[in-house]
Amino acid sequence: MAEEMNHSKTSLLTTEDGNEDNSRQPQIYAKNSIDRFGDDLCQLLLSYFPLEDHIRYECLSKQFQRTVFGSLRHICIDDKLMRRLPKSNIRQIFATISIKCENIETIDCRDIDFRSEERIVEVLNAFRDNCRHLRQIYCNLWRITSMRSLGPLVTRIGRIEYFADSDSITYCHRLSRLRINLLRDVFDRHNGTLMAKSLHSFELRDYLYTNSDKHRLSAFVAQNLCLRSAVFMVYDTFHQLFQQLSRLTQLRELRLTLLLTIGDNSLSELPALQMLIINVYACGDLWDNDFEDLLSRSPKLKAIEFIVNSYRRTFIV
């Protein structure tokens, strides 16, 4: 039994010529070993725990030492975790964890604010260098982050911090989800070319002024025809927006916050739309009939939630 226990450890092997093989050599228990009993169940249970708990539970038993990090596929790193770790040793802690977390596929650090951005960049670089299965990083565009090295792994951007270099988006070739404040943030400041293309989800957090942004909106829609989910804030009449959105034949979910005056507010057909939520701050005439008409012309639409100031009305198919 003692001989089998030794097989669970990871060691550095020394070759005959004296050169060290620095790659980890994981030893696996025999299938009939009693020491492996419950490993699968242990990994399953641990997979539901956050990274912070995995760090604590490593010291509970030898079985946990074998499984506590191997079960991790997706981890979240947020400000709460960063504050609990000693600042003087945080780089070494995550370097050690990244070596142990060989099966990590996704890292979500969108809940990190600018106060921790310097340390989180070091953390992400450590995971990138040590986790060979890492495929996706969800993050913000921070002020000091160079996306040249991390960009190919970034698939979701939660927000662009103030004074961040939005041009770094050009390095994020696999970006599928993006949340920004202004539509101009996704256009190159020097030559005006669109940097975010082929997105699946897009959220605009500040008002879209259709008169000044209509050319940008048209260019954005033309390069993102595969959009499935969108959030827009729109000032004044929004018929120009719907004319552009009608080109998005794969759009399934749409959320609008509108500040409207009297004008042409007719709705266009959105054939793939399944959910529409509209929050309206309005003055002037509104258009109940247009919503019922949209239901008839959008066969997959299940419901519209329509909120005018504090009045809520729901149309359900």
C-alpha positions as CSV (number, residue, x, y, z in Angstrom):
1,M,0.0,0.0,0.0
2,A,2.8,2.4,0.8
3,E,4.3,1.7,-2.6
4,E,1.0,2.6,-4.2
5,M,0.8,5.8,-2.2
6,N,4.1,7.0,-3.6
7,H,2.6,6.8,-7.1
8,S,0.2,9.6,-6.3
9,K,3.0,12.2,-6.0
10,T,4.4,14.4,-8.7
11,S,8.1,14.4,-9.1
12,L,10.9,15.9,-11.2
13,L,12.8,13.2,-12.9
14,T,16.6,13.3,-13.4
15,T,17.9,11.8,-16.6
16,E,21.1,9.7,-16.7
17,D,23.1,12.6,-18.2
18,G,22.3,14.7,-15.2
19,N,19.8,17.0,-17.0
20,E,16.5,17.6,-15.2
21,D,13.3,16.9,-16.9
22,N,11.2,19.8,-15.5
23,S,7.9,18.6,-16.9
24,R,5.6,17.2,-14.3
25,Q,5.2,13.5,-14.3
26,P,1.8,12.6,-12.8
27,Q,1.6,9.1,-11.5
28,I,-1.8,7.4,-11.6
29,Y,-3.1,4.9,-9.1
30,A,-4.0,1.4,-10.3
31,K,-7.7,1.1,-11.1
32,N,-8.2,-1.4,-8.4
33,S,-6.5,0.7,-5.7
34,I,-8.7,1.5,-2.7
35,D,-7.0,4.9,-2.6
36,R,-8.8,6.0,-5.8
37,F,-12.2,5.1,-4.3
38,G,-14.5,8.2,-4.5
39,D,-12.2,10.3,-6.7
40,D,-14.8,10.7,-9.4
41,L,-17.5,11.8,-6.9
42,C,-15.0,14.1,-5.2
43,Q,-14.1,15.8,-8.5
44,L,-17.8,16.2,-9.4
45,L,-18.6,17.9,-6.0
46,L,-15.6,20.1,-6.2
47,S,-16.5,21.3,-9.7
48,Y,-19.4,23.3,-8.2
49,F,-17.1,25.2,-5.8
50,P,-15.4,28.6,-6.5
51,L,-11.7,28.8,-6.8
52,E,-11.3,30.2,-3.3
53,D,-12.8,27.0,-1.8
54,H,-10.4,24.8,-3.9
55,I,-7.5,26.7,-2.4
56,R,-8.7,26.0,1.1
57,Y,-9.7,22.4,0.7
58,E,-6.4,21.3,-0.7
59,C,-5.1,20.6,2.8
60,L,-8.1,18.4,3.9
61,S,-6.8,15.1,2.6
62,K,-4.6,13.4,0.1
63,Q,-7.6,12.6,-2.0
64,F,-8.5,16.3,-2.1
65,Q,-4.9,17.1,-3.1
66,R,-5.3,14.8,-6.1
67,T,-8.6,16.1,-7.2
68,V,-9.1,19.6,-5.9
69,F,-7.5,21.4,-8.9
70,G,-7.9,18.7,-11.5
71,S,-11.7,19.1,-11.4
72,L,-11.5,22.8,-12.3
73,R,-12.6,23.6,-15.9
74,H,-14.0,27.2,-15.4
75,I,-12.8,29.6,-12.7
76,C,-13.9,33.1,-11.7
77,I,-11.4,35.6,-10.3
78,D,-13.0,38.7,-8.7
79,D,-12.1,41.5,-6.4
80,K,-13.4,39.6,-3.4
81,L,-10.8,36.8,-4.0
82,M,-8.0,39.2,-4.7
83,R,-8.6,41.1,-1.5
84,R,-8.4,37.9,0.6
85,L,-5.1,36.9,-0.8
86,P,-1.9,38.5,0.6
87,K,-0.8,41.2,-1.8
88,S,2.9,40.5,-1.2
89,N,2.5,36.9,-2.3
90,I,-0.3,36.9,-4.8
91,R,1.9,36.4,-7.8
92,Q,3.5,33.3,-6.4
93,I,0.2,31.9,-5.2
94,F,-1.4,32.1,-8.6
95,A,1.7,30.9,-10.3
96,T,1.5,27.7,-8.2
97,I,-2.2,27.4,-8.8
98,S,-1.8,27.8,-12.5
99,I,0.6,24.9,-12.6
100,K,-1.8,22.7,-10.7
101,C,-4.9,23.7,-12.7
102,E,-3.9,21.9,-15.9
103,N,-7.5,21.3,-17.0
104,I,-8.7,24.9,-16.9
105,E,-10.5,25.9,-20.1
106,T,-12.2,29.3,-19.2
107,I,-11.2,32.2,-16.9
108,D,-13.8,34.9,-16.0
109,C,-12.3,38.0,-14.4
110,R,-14.8,40.6,-15.5
111,D,-15.6,41.5,-11.9
112,I,-12.0,42.9,-11.4
113,D,-11.9,46.7,-11.2
114,F,-9.1,49.0,-12.1
115,R,-7.6,48.8,-8.6
116,S,-6.6,45.2,-9.2
117,E,-5.8,45.4,-12.9
118,E,-2.0,45.3,-12.5
119,R,-2.0,42.1,-10.6
120,I,-4.7,40.4,-12.7
121,V,-2.6,40.9,-15.8
122,E,0.2,38.9,-14.2
123,V,-2.3,36.3,-13.1
124,L,-3.7,35.8,-16.6
125,N,-0.2,35.6,-18.1
126,A,0.7,32.8,-15.5
127,F,-2.4,30.8,-16.5
128,R,-1.8,31.3,-20.2
129,D,1.8,30.0,-19.8
130,N,0.9,26.9,-17.7
131,C,-2.6,25.8,-18.6
132,R,-2.4,24.1,-22.0
133,H,-6.2,23.6,-22.2
134,L,-7.0,27.3,-21.6
135,R,-9.2,28.4,-24.5
136,Q,-11.2,31.4,-23.3
137,I,-10.7,34.5,-21.1
138,Y,-13.6,36.8,-20.1
139,C,-12.2,40.2,-19.0
140,N,-12.4,43.9,-19.2
141,L,-10.3,46.2,-21.3
142,W,-8.1,47.8,-18.6
143,R,-5.8,50.8,-18.9
144,I,-2.5,48.9,-18.7
145,T,-3.5,45.6,-20.4
146,S,-1.6,44.7,-23.5
147,M,-4.0,42.5,-25.6
148,R,-1.2,41.6,-27.9
149,S,-0.4,38.5,-25.8
150,L,-3.8,37.8,-24.2
151,G,-6.0,38.9,-27.1
152,P,-6.2,35.6,-29.0
153,L,-7.7,34.0,-25.8
154,V,-10.2,36.8,-25.1
155,T,-13.7,35.9,-26.2
156,R,-15.8,38.3,-24.0
157,I,-15.2,41.8,-22.8
158,G,-17.3,43.1,-20.0
159,R,-16.4,46.8,-20.2
160,I,-13.8,49.2,-21.5
161,E,-12.3,51.1,-18.6
162,Y,-11.7,54.9,-18.8
163,F,-8.4,55.7,-20.5
164,A,-8.1,52.2,-21.8
165,D,-6.7,51.7,-25.3
166,S,-9.8,50.5,-27.1
167,D,-7.7,49.8,-30.2
168,S,-6.5,46.7,-28.3
169,I,-9.7,45.0,-29.4
170,T,-8.0,44.4,-32.8
171,Y,-6.0,41.7,-31.1
172,C,-9.1,39.9,-29.9
173,H,-9.7,37.9,-33.0
174,R,-12.2,35.4,-31.3
175,L,-14.3,38.1,-29.5
176,S,-17.9,37.0,-29.4
177,R,-19.5,39.1,-26.6
178,L,-18.8,42.8,-26.0
179,R,-20.3,45.5,-23.7
180,I,-19.3,49.1,-24.3
181,N,-20.4,52.6,-23.4
182,L,-20.2,54.4,-26.7
183,L,-20.5,53.0,-30.2
184,R,-17.4,54.9,-31.3
185,D,-15.4,52.7,-28.9
186,V,-15.4,49.9,-31.4
187,F,-14.0,52.1,-34.2
188,D,-10.3,52.8,-34.7
189,R,-9.6,56.3,-33.6
190,H,-7.1,56.8,-36.5
191,N,-8.7,55.4,-39.6
192,G,-12.3,54.8,-38.5
193,T,-12.3,51.1,-39.3
194,L,-14.5,48.7,-37.2
195,M,-12.6,46.6,-34.7
196,A,-15.3,44.3,-33.4
197,K,-16.7,41.9,-36.0
198,S,-18.8,38.7,-36.0
199,L,-20.1,39.2,-32.5
200,H,-22.9,37.0,-31.0
201,S,-23.8,39.4,-28.2
202,F,-23.5,43.1,-28.0
203,E,-24.5,45.7,-25.3
204,L,-24.4,49.5,-25.7
205,R,-24.6,51.1,-22.2
206,D,-25.0,54.8,-23.3
207,Y,-27.5,56.4,-25.5
208,L,-27.2,55.9,-29.3
209,Y,-27.9,59.2,-31.0
210,T,-29.1,58.0,-34.4
211,N,-28.3,61.2,-36.2
212,S,-24.6,61.3,-35.3
213,D,-24.1,57.5,-35.1
214,K,-26.2,56.3,-38.0
215,H,-23.1,55.7,-40.2
216,R,-21.3,53.9,-37.5
217,L,-24.4,51.8,-36.8
218,S,-24.8,50.8,-40.4
219,A,-21.1,49.8,-40.6
220,F,-21.4,47.9,-37.3
221,V,-24.5,45.9,-38.4
222,A,-23.0,45.1,-41.7
223,Q,-20.0,43.3,-40.0
224,N,-22.1,41.7,-37.3
225,L,-25.0,40.0,-39.1
226,C,-24.6,37.0,-36.9
227,L,-25.7,38.9,-33.7
228,R,-28.1,36.9,-31.6
229,S,-28.5,39.2,-28.6
230,A,-28.4,43.0,-28.4
231,V,-29.0,45.8,-25.9
232,F,-29.3,49.4,-27.1
233,M,-30.1,52.7,-25.5
234,V,-31.6,55.1,-28.1
235,Y,-32.3,58.8,-28.0
236,D,-35.2,60.3,-29.9
237,T,-36.9,58.4,-32.8
238,F,-35.6,55.0,-33.4
239,H,-36.9,54.0,-36.8
240,Q,-33.3,54.2,-38.1
241,L,-32.2,51.7,-35.5
242,F,-35.0,49.2,-36.5
243,Q,-34.2,49.6,-40.1
244,Q,-30.7,48.5,-39.3
245,L,-31.7,45.7,-36.9
246,S,-34.1,44.3,-39.5
247,R,-30.9,43.2,-41.3
248,L,-30.0,40.9,-38.3
249,T,-31.8,37.8,-39.4
250,Q,-30.3,35.8,-36.5
251,L,-31.3,38.2,-33.7
252,R,-33.2,36.4,-31.0
253,E,-33.1,38.7,-27.9
254,L,-33.4,42.4,-28.0
255,R,-33.5,44.9,-25.1
256,L,-34.1,48.6,-25.8
257,T,-34.0,51.6,-23.5
258,L,-35.6,54.5,-25.4
259,L,-35.9,58.2,-24.8
260,L,-38.5,59.2,-27.4
261,T,-40.2,62.3,-28.7
262,I,-43.0,62.5,-31.2
263,G,-41.9,61.0,-34.4
264,D,-41.9,58.0,-36.7
265,N,-41.6,55.0,-34.3
266,S,-42.7,52.3,-36.6
267,L,-41.3,48.8,-36.0
268,S,-39.8,46.6,-38.6
269,E,-39.8,42.9,-39.0
270,L,-37.3,40.8,-37.0
271,P,-37.9,37.3,-38.2
272,A,-35.8,35.4,-35.7
273,L,-36.6,37.5,-32.6
274,Q,-37.9,35.5,-29.6
275,M,-37.7,38.1,-26.8
276,L,-38.2,41.9,-26.9
277,I,-37.9,44.1,-23.8
278,I,-38.5,47.9,-24.2
279,N,-38.1,50.4,-21.5
280,V,-39.4,53.8,-22.7
281,Y,-39.1,57.3,-21.4
282,A,-41.5,59.0,-23.7
283,C,-43.4,62.1,-24.5
284,G,-45.9,62.1,-27.3
285,D,-48.0,59.4,-28.9
286,L,-47.1,55.7,-28.4
287,W,-47.9,52.8,-30.6
288,D,-49.7,49.8,-29.1
289,N,-50.9,48.7,-32.5
290,D,-47.3,48.5,-33.8
291,F,-46.5,45.9,-31.1
292,E,-49.3,43.7,-32.0
293,D,-48.3,44.0,-35.7
294,L,-44.7,43.1,-34.8
295,L,-46.0,39.9,-33.1
296,S,-47.7,38.9,-36.3
297,R,-44.7,39.6,-38.5
298,S,-42.1,38.0,-36.2
299,P,-43.3,34.4,-36.1
300,K,-40.7,33.2,-33.4
301,L,-41.4,36.1,-31.0
302,K,-42.9,34.8,-27.8
303,A,-43.4,38.0,-25.8
304,I,-42.8,41.7,-25.6
305,E,-42.3,43.4,-22.3
306,F,-43.2,47.1,-22.7
307,I,-42.5,49.6,-19.9
308,V,-43.4,53.3,-20.3
309,N,-42.1,55.2,-17.4
310,S,-43.6,53.1,-14.5
311,Y,-46.4,51.5,-16.5
312,R,-45.7,48.0,-17.6
313,R,-47.5,46.1,-20.3
314,T,-46.7,42.6,-21.6
315,F,-47.8,41.0,-24.9
316,I,-47.6,37.2,-24.8
317,V,-48.2,34.9,-27.7
